[in-house]
Amino acid sequence: MTSKLKYLVASGVISAAMMSASSAFAAGTLQGTDIDNTVSVDYQVGGVAQTQETATDSFKVDRKVIFTVAEATPTGTTNVVPGQTAAVTTFTVTNTSNDTLDFSLAGTQLAGGAAEHGGTDNFDITGLQVFVDSNGNGTYDAGTDTATSIDDLAPDASVEVFIVGDIDISQSNGDIAGVTLTATALNDDGSAITASTDTDANTTGVETVFADTGRDGIEAAGDDYTVGAADLTVTKLSRVVSDGVSGSNPKALPGAVVEYCIVVSNAAGASTATNVAVSDDIGAIGNVTFDGTFTPVMNGTVVTGDTCTPGTDNATYNGGTDTVSGTLNDIAAGETRTLVFRVTID
């Protein structure tokens, strides 16, 4: 048999072997693996068996660098509130290369424009940092998840990465901050990868080929934070209840009883306000004295003008500080709560 024939037979067997190996794993056969193949040919001349002919081919599997960066499931905006610290968005980096790789990580913020989940980016989180999930629980643990790059991510393995930052107390309901996580593939010693180009000739050694989107060893994904804030308006109303003189149209005379109504309203579309604590310093009003014959009440609603439904829950008067206070029920969007008390004019 000619050497050309032996080469063709060996190559055909090798191709079949390669197809079988590549379908076994998502990452494929590990880079640097030797693919060896030997073909044997037996033949006779004049009915007499001749010496067997063999041909051998050997090459190494090249390195295919391919990976993804994606928002972790469940996807969607990260809901935050003004003043929240260590607000987290989570991403997943998956290595489908046929080699163990390191990855450098960078977190950036949008500068306006469309956010990942709709709406327009209009603010930046403060103190943006990027951390790797060190214990694999999928949750950011301050003080535990301290690595800022990915070390030795094996083929077909994934790891969660967190962008962490603070939300300024001044942010308003519906504000959006867009963020992006970028991962760059590195050799497993942390050094930069030098990849072959499409014009480079294949050799018997190991070549590296970028097969990721963009074929540059860099992948990115976006997410965003959406602020949910209450939008409270506070109004203080007063009306003269009686003056001991004027009958049905009382005036603000000395000795008259005046009813104060503190109105707290939450705008439509806002987030629910909780733990709404109201405190009114009667001493700061001046020339009035708390009316102890009327128990301060709260969680009523405004009816008309300066007249409020007083509610059925008692508020508290502190004679030592001369203040009326109480914690209102939660105030959902579009709802109003009141606190009502009375004083007499000195």
C-alpha positions in Angstrom: 0.0 0.0 0.0 1.2 3.5 -0.8 1.9 6.0 1.9 -0.9 8.2 0.4 -3.4 5.5 0.8 -2.3 4.9 4.4 -2.7 8.6 5.1 -6.2 8.7 3.7 -7.4 5.7 5.7 -5.9 7.1 8.9 -7.5 10.5 8.3 -11.0 9.0 7.8 -10.8 7.1 11.1 -9.5 10.2 12.9 -12.4 12.3 11.6 -14.9 9.9 13.0 -13.1 9.8 16.3 -13.1 13.6 16.6 -16.8 13.8 15.8 -17.6 11.3 18.6 -15.4 13.1 21.1 -16.8 16.6 20.4 -20.4 15.5 21.0 -19.6 14.0 24.4 -19.3 17.3 26.4 -20.4 20.9 26.0 -16.8 22.0 26.4 -15.5 19.3 24.2 -12.2 17.4 24.4 -9.8 19.2 26.7 -7.1 21.2 25.0 -3.7 19.6 24.7 -5.2 16.1 24.5 -3.2 13.9 22.1 -5.4 12.4 19.3 -3.5 9.3 18.1 -4.6 6.9 15.4 -3.0 3.9 13.8 -4.4 2.0 10.9 -3.4 -1.5 9.9 -3.6 -3.1 6.4 -3.3 -6.8 5.8 -2.9 -8.1 2.3 -1.7 -11.1 0.2 0.4 -11.6 -2.9 -0.2 -14.8 -4.9 -2.2 -16.1 -1.9 0.6 -15.6 0.5 0.1 -13.2 3.4 2.5 -10.3 3.4 3.9 -8.1 6.1 1.2 -5.9 7.6 1.4 -2.2 6.7 0.6 0.5 9.3 0.2 4.2 9.3 0.0 6.5 12.4 -1.3 10.0 12.8 -1.0 12.2 15.9 -2.1 15.8 16.8 -3.1 17.8 19.8 -6.5 19.3 20.4 -6.5 23.1 20.2 -7.9 25.4 22.8 -11.4 26.8 22.1 -12.1 29.9 24.3 -15.9 30.4 24.6 -17.9 31.6 27.6 -21.0 33.6 28.5 -21.9 36.3 30.9 -25.6 36.6 31.7 -28.0 38.1 34.3 -28.7 35.4 36.9 -32.2 33.9 37.1 -34.7 35.0 38.0 -34.1 37.9 35.6 -35.6 41.3 36.0 -34.8 44.7 37.6 -33.5 44.8 41.1 -35.9 46.7 43.3 -34.3 49.0 45.8 -35.3 51.9 48.1 -33.6 55.2 48.8 -30.8 54.9 51.3 -30.3 51.2 50.8 -26.8 49.9 51.2 -25.1 47.0 49.5 -27.8 46.6 46.8 -26.9 43.6 44.7 -27.4 42.6 41.1 -26.3 39.0 40.2 -24.7 37.6 37.0 -23.6 34.1 36.0 -20.3 33.5 34.2 -20.2 30.1 32.5 -17.0 28.6 31.0 -17.8 26.4 28.0 -14.2 26.4 26.8 -12.2 23.2 26.7 -9.7 24.5 29.2 -9.7 26.0 32.8 -9.6 29.8 32.6 -9.3 32.8 34.8 -11.4 35.9 34.3 -10.9 39.5 35.1 -14.1 41.4 36.0 -15.3 45.0 35.6 -18.5 46.7 36.6 -19.6 49.9 34.8 -22.6 52.1 34.9 -24.8 53.4 32.0 -24.6 57.1 31.3 -28.2 57.6 30.3 -30.0 55.7 27.6 -32.2 52.6 27.7 -31.8 50.4 30.7 -31.8 46.6 30.5 -35.4 46.1 31.7 -37.0 49.2 30.2 -37.0 52.8 31.2 -34.1 55.3 31.0 -31.0 55.3 33.2 -31.0 58.5 35.2 -28.7 57.9 38.2 -25.6 56.1 39.3 -25.3 53.8 42.3 -22.5 54.8 44.7 -19.5 52.7 45.7 -19.9 50.2 42.9 -17.9 47.0 43.5 -17.7 43.6 41.9 -17.4 40.3 43.9 -17.3 36.6 43.1 -19.6 34.1 45.0 -16.9 32.3 47.0 -19.2 29.7 48.7 -21.5 29.0 45.8 -24.7 29.8 47.6 -25.8 32.4 45.0 -26.2 35.1 47.7 -23.8 38.0 48.3 -22.2 37.6 51.7 -20.3 40.7 52.8 -16.9 39.8 54.3 -17.0 36.3 52.7 -17.4 37.1 49.0 -14.2 39.2 48.7 -12.6 38.0 45.4 -12.8 40.5 42.6 -11.8 38.1 39.8 -12.5 34.5 38.9 -9.7 32.0 39.5 -9.5 28.6 37.7 -13.0 28.2 36.4 -13.1 24.6 35.0 -14.7 23.7 31.7 -18.5 23.5 31.9 -18.5 25.3 35.3 -20.3 28.4 36.3 -19.9 31.0 39.0 -22.1 33.8 40.3 -20.7 37.4 40.3 -22.3 40.3 42.1 -22.3 44.0 41.4 -22.8 45.8 44.7 -23.5 49.4 45.5 -25.5 51.9 47.5 -28.6 53.9 46.7 -28.5 57.5 47.6 -31.3 58.7 50.0 -32.2 61.4 47.6 -33.4 59.1 44.8 -37.0 59.2 43.8 -39.7 56.6 43.0 -39.0 55.1 39.5 -35.4 56.2 39.2 -33.3 53.7 37.3 -29.6 52.9 37.4 -28.2 50.6 34.7 -25.1 48.5 35.3 -22.9 46.2 33.1 -20.6 43.3 34.1 -17.7 42.6 31.7 -15.6 39.5 31.9 -12.3 39.0 30.1 -10.9 35.5 29.6 -7.3 34.9 30.9 -4.9 32.0 31.1 -5.2 30.0 34.3 -2.2 31.8 35.7 -3.9 35.1 35.2 -1.9 36.2 32.2 -3.4 37.5 28.9 -4.4 35.1 26.2 -2.7 35.3 22.8 -5.1 33.8 20.3 -4.5 32.6 16.7 -6.1 34.4 13.9 -8.0 32.9 11.0 -5.1 33.3 8.7 -2.6 31.5 11.0 -1.7 28.0 9.9 -2.6 25.1 12.1 0.3 23.2 13.7 0.8 20.0 15.6 0.9 22.1 18.8 -1.9 23.7 20.6 -3.5 26.9 19.1 -5.9 29.1 20.9 -9.0 30.3 19.1 -11.5 32.8 20.5 -15.0 31.4 19.7 -17.0 33.7 22.0 -19.4 36.4 20.6 -17.2 39.0 19.0 -14.3 36.5 19.0 -12.3 38.7 21.4 -12.4 36.9 24.7 -14.6 39.6 26.2 -18.3 39.1 27.2 -20.7 41.4 29.0 -24.3 41.5 30.3 -26.5 44.3 31.8 -28.9 44.6 34.6 -30.5 47.6 36.4 -31.8 48.9 39.7 -35.2 50.5 40.0 -36.0 52.7 43.0 -39.3 52.2 44.8 -39.9 55.2 47.1 -42.9 56.6 48.9 -43.9 60.1 47.9 -45.3 61.7 51.1 -47.0 65.1 51.5 -47.6 66.4 55.0 -50.2 69.1 55.7 -51.3 70.5 59.0 -54.9 71.9 59.2 -56.7 73.6 62.1 -60.2 74.6 62.9 -61.9 76.3 65.9 -64.2 73.8 67.6 -65.8 76.2 70.2 -65.1 79.5 71.9 -67.8 79.6 74.6 -69.3 82.8 73.0 -70.0 82.6 69.3 -72.2 79.5 69.0 -72.2 77.8 65.6 -69.4 80.0 64.2 -66.7 79.9 66.9 -63.8 82.3 66.7 -60.1 82.0 67.8 -60.7 83.7 71.1 -58.7 83.1 74.3 -60.1 79.9 75.8 -61.3 78.6 72.5 -60.7 75.0 71.6 -58.8 74.4 68.4 -58.5 71.1 66.6 -55.3 70.3 64.7 -55.3 67.6 61.9 -52.0 66.4 60.6 -52.5 64.9 57.1 -50.0 62.5 55.6 -50.7 61.5 52.0 -48.8 59.1 49.6 -48.8 59.9 45.9 -50.4 57.6 43.3 -47.8 55.1 41.9 -45.5 55.4 44.9 -44.3 52.6 47.1 -46.0 52.0 50.4 -44.7 54.0 53.3 -44.2 52.1 56.5 -43.4 53.0 60.1 -44.7 56.6 59.5 -44.0 58.2 62.9 -45.6 61.6 63.5 -44.6 63.9 66.3 -46.0 67.4 67.0 -44.3 69.8 69.5 -47.2 71.7 71.1 -44.9 73.8 73.1 -43.4 75.1 69.8 -46.8 76.4 68.7 -46.9 79.0 71.5 -49.9 80.4 73.4 -51.8 77.2 73.5 -52.3 74.3 76.0 -53.0 70.7 75.2 -56.6 69.8 75.7 -56.6 66.8 77.9 -60.4 66.3 77.6 -59.9 65.1 74.0 -57.8 61.9 73.4 -55.5 62.3 70.4 -56.5 59.9 67.6 -55.0 58.8 64.4 -55.5 56.8 61.1 -58.5 58.8 60.0 -58.9 60.5 56.6 -59.5 64.0 55.4 -63.2 64.7 54.6 -63.7 68.3 53.4 -61.7 71.5 53.9 -60.1 71.6 57.3 -62.3 68.9 58.9 -60.8 65.4 59.3 -62.3 62.0 60.2 -60.4 61.5 63.5 -59.9 57.7 63.2 -60.2 55.1 65.9 -56.6 54.5 67.1 -55.2 56.5 70.0 -52.1 58.6 69.7 -50.0 59.6 72.7 -49.5 62.9 74.6 -46.3 63.3 76.6 -46.7 66.0 79.2 -43.0 66.1 79.9 -42.1 67.1 76.4 -45.5 68.6 75.6 -45.7 66.5 72.3 -48.3 64.5 70.6 -47.0 61.5 68.7 -48.1 58.2 67.0 -47.1 55.7 64.3 -49.6 55.6 61.5 -50.7 52.5 59.7 -48.9 51.7 56.4 -49.7 54.3 53.7 -50.1 52.7 50.3 -50.0 54.7 47.0 -52.9 57.1 46.8 -53.8 56.7 50.5 -54.0 59.2 53.4 -53.7 58.9 57.2 -54.3 61.6 59.8 -53.5 62.4 63.4 -55.9 64.7 65.3 -55.5 66.5 68.6 -56.9 69.6 70.3 -55.5 72.6 72.2 -57.0 75.6 74.0 -55.9 79.1 73.3 -54.2 80.7 76.3 
